[in-house]
Amino acid sequence: MATELPVHEDPTLGSIRRRSQGYLGYLLWVLMILGLLWLANTVVSLLQRWIELLRSIRSAAGFQPPVSGPDFWLLGGLGALVLVAALLLIWAYAAYRTAWTRRLGALWGGDSRHTRILKPRAFASDAVLQSKLDYLHALVKSSGWNAAAMAPSSNDRAGYTAAAAGVLSTIEIDIAHRAVTAGLVIGLNRNPLIDSLTIVATAFELQMHVLTRLGKRPSPGTWMELIKRSTASLFLNSYITREDALYLNLAIRKAALGMEMAADAVQSTLADIDIDEILGQSSIPGLSELTHVASVSMSVGASGIRHIGNFIEHTSNDLLQGVMAGGVLYYHGMALAAECLALDEAHRRSPEMTRTISQAMTMACTPAGRLLRDQVRRMREFLRERRRMVFSVAKENVSGMAGRVRDKVKSVGEKATGLFRQSP
C-alpha cells in the first residue's frame, strides 16, 4: 500500500472531535472539583476523629481540660498532625522529582535546564529561539541520538526548524512501532473493557515515553492534557468517517487477497465438478475408491478458499479496530512530540511538524495488512501440503489398483493357459 489512504480531516468531524475533547477537559475539571470536595470532607472527618482521640487520651491520663485560655494539648496534637501531613506531601513531591530525575538521567544527568515544556507562542523571540537551539544541541548530543546528523546547521530559525524536523522523524519510528504493536493487540482481543483499559494505558504510557525521549518533565497543565488525550483515545469513531472505515477495511483485505488469490479462485472451480457424474457408476474394481480419493483431493482447493475467505472476513474486521486504535495512539504521540519541539505556533502548524489522521491511519494500516497477508500465506501453504498428501494417497491407491488388475489378468491368463493345455 504505497498510496496514502483517503482518510481526510473532515471539518465537521474535526469540530466534533475538538468539542468532545473540550467536554473531556470540562469533565476533568468537574471531577477535580468533586475530588477536592471529597478530600476536604475526608480531612474534616479525620480532624474530628483526631480531636476525639486526643481528648480520650487526656481523659485516660487523668488530666482536665483548661477552664479558660487556649487548649495547648489539642493545639499541639493538631500541629503535629499538620506537620506529618506536610512532611508526607514534601516526601511525595521529592519522590516525584527524584523519579523524573532518574527517568531523565540518561539525557541530562543532573542538569534540569531543558526539562521544562515551553508552550508555543504566537511568534518566537530571539531569547526563545536561543533557548530552543541550546536545548536541541544538548538533546542530540545525549545518548540515543545522532549529533552529527541532527544538530542544527545554523543558529537561526531555518537551522532550528530543519533540525527539529529530523528529530521528529527519528522519534516517529519509535512512536509508530509502539502504537502499531498496541493497536494490533487491541484488534485481536475480544473484550471491550480490556480494549478500553489497554487504549487508555497505552496512550498514557506512549506520551510518557515521548516526554522521556525528549527530556521533558510534565507540568500540571501538561498532566491535564495527557489525561485528556488518553481519555479521548477511547472515542475512536470520532476520528474517521464511515466511508474512511470502509476504505481502511478494504485496504487491509487487499493486502491479504492479492492476485494469487484470484488464481486460486480459478483453480477452485475445478472442485465444483462432480467426478461421479462424469465417469458414471462403474463396476470396475477399485475405480469407485479412486473416484472418491480424486474428488476429495480436488475439493481441498474449494474448501481452502472458503476457509481463507472466512478468515479474511473476520480478521480484517478485528484488525480495523486495531488500525483505528494504533492510528489514534500514533496521532497523539506525534502531537505531543511536535509541541515539545515547536518553536512557535506557525512552526507547529507547518507540514514538517504536523501528522494528520490520514497519515496515522495509513501508517497503522500497512502492518495490519502485512500481518493478515502473512497469515493467509501460511494457511495456503498448509492447504497445499494437505492437497499434496491427498494426491500421494491417490497415487498409492492407483498403483495398488494397477497391481491388483495386473495380478488378476495374470491369474486369468494362467488359468486360460491351463485349460487350453488340458483340452484334447
PyMOL commands that set and color helices and strands:
alter all, ss='L'
color gray80, all
select helices_A, chain A and resi 11-61+72-103+105-108+126-141+147-150+157-188+192-214+220-232+236-238+242-272+275-279+287-341+345-348+351-353+357-422
alter helices_A, ss='H'
color red, helices_A
deselect
rebuild
show_as cartoon
